[in-house]
Amino acid sequence: MAMTFSSQGCRQAANDLNKSANTLDSILNDNLTGIIARVKNTYRSETADELYAAFDKMKARFPDFIKSVTDCSIYLTETVAKAYEELESTASSKIG
């Protein structure tokens, strides 16, 4: 992902992160969970039960991971992009 160092570049990066968070949410919570559920209905063994337990433990962390990506997107938009806007405005007034 190429990014320019500007308020516009920060907003684009934030938008890309937000899209990625939505994609991750779909992959982790829908696709992967569905696959594990189908496997769980098919394979029964002690090792498989350990795998399912490990997946369930990991799945509990999915919301935290997605929130972190979303929070980064929000930070870029609300903090970094605004700081660049101020810098760009100050630079424009000094030049122009």
C-alpha positions in Angstrom: 0.0 0.0 0.0 1.7 3.2 -1.2 0.9 6.2 1.0 1.7 9.8 0.5 2.6 11.8 3.6 -0.4 14.1 3.6 -3.8 14.4 5.2 -5.2 12.7 2.1 -2.7 9.9 2.4 -3.6 9.4 6.0 -7.3 9.2 5.2 -6.6 6.7 2.4 -4.5 4.5 4.8 -7.3 4.7 7.4 -9.9 3.8 4.8 -7.7 0.8 3.7 -7.3 -0.3 7.3 -11.0 -0.1 7.8 -11.7 -2.2 4.8 -9.1 -4.7 6.0 -10.8 -4.9 9.4 -14.1 -5.7 7.7 -12.4 -8.4 5.6 -10.6 -9.9 8.6 -13.9 -9.9 10.5 -15.5 -11.8 7.7 -12.6 -14.3 7.2 -12.1 -15.0 10.9 -15.7 -14.9 12.2 -17.5 -16.3 9.2 -15.3 -18.3 6.9 -12.8 -19.8 9.4 -15.4 -20.5 12.0 -17.6 -22.2 9.4 -14.8 -24.4 8.3 -13.9 -25.4 11.9 -17.6 -26.1 12.6 -17.8 -28.4 9.6 -14.6 -30.2 10.5 -15.8 -30.5 14.1 -18.9 -32.3 12.9 -16.8 -34.7 10.8 -13.7 -35.5 12.8 -13.8 -36.8 16.4 -10.6 -37.6 18.3 -8.6 -36.4 21.3 -6.3 -34.5 19.1 -9.1 -32.9 17.1 -10.8 -31.9 20.4 -7.5 -30.2 21.5 -7.5 -28.4 18.1 -11.1 -27.2 18.5 -10.3 -26.0 22.1 -7.3 -24.1 20.9 -9.4 -22.6 18.1 -12.1 -21.5 20.5 -9.5 -19.9 22.7 -8.0 -18.1 19.7 -11.4 -17.1 18.4 -12.1 -15.2 21.7 -9.3 -12.9 20.7 -10.6 -12.1 17.2 -12.7 -9.1 18.4 -9.7 -7.6 20.1 -7.6 -7.9 17.0 -10.3 -6.4 14.8 -10.8 -3.6 17.3 -7.1 -2.8 17.2 -7.1 -2.5 13.4 -10.2 -0.3 13.6 -8.8 1.9 16.4 -5.7 2.4 14.2 -7.9 3.5 11.4 -9.7 6.0 13.7 -6.4 7.3 15.1 -5.1 8.0 11.5 -8.3 9.8 10.6 -8.9 11.8 13.8 -5.4 12.5 14.9 -2.7 12.1 12.3 -4.7 13.4 9.3 -5.8 16.4 11.3 -2.2 17.2 12.3 -1.2 17.0 8.6 -4.1 19.3 7.7 -2.8 21.9 10.2 0.7 21.5 8.9 -0.4 21.8 5.2 -2.5 24.8 6.1 0.4 26.5 7.9 2.8 25.7 5.1 0.3 27.0 2.5 -0.1 30.3 4.4 3.7 30.7 4.7 4.3 30.0 1.0 1.2 31.6 -0.6 
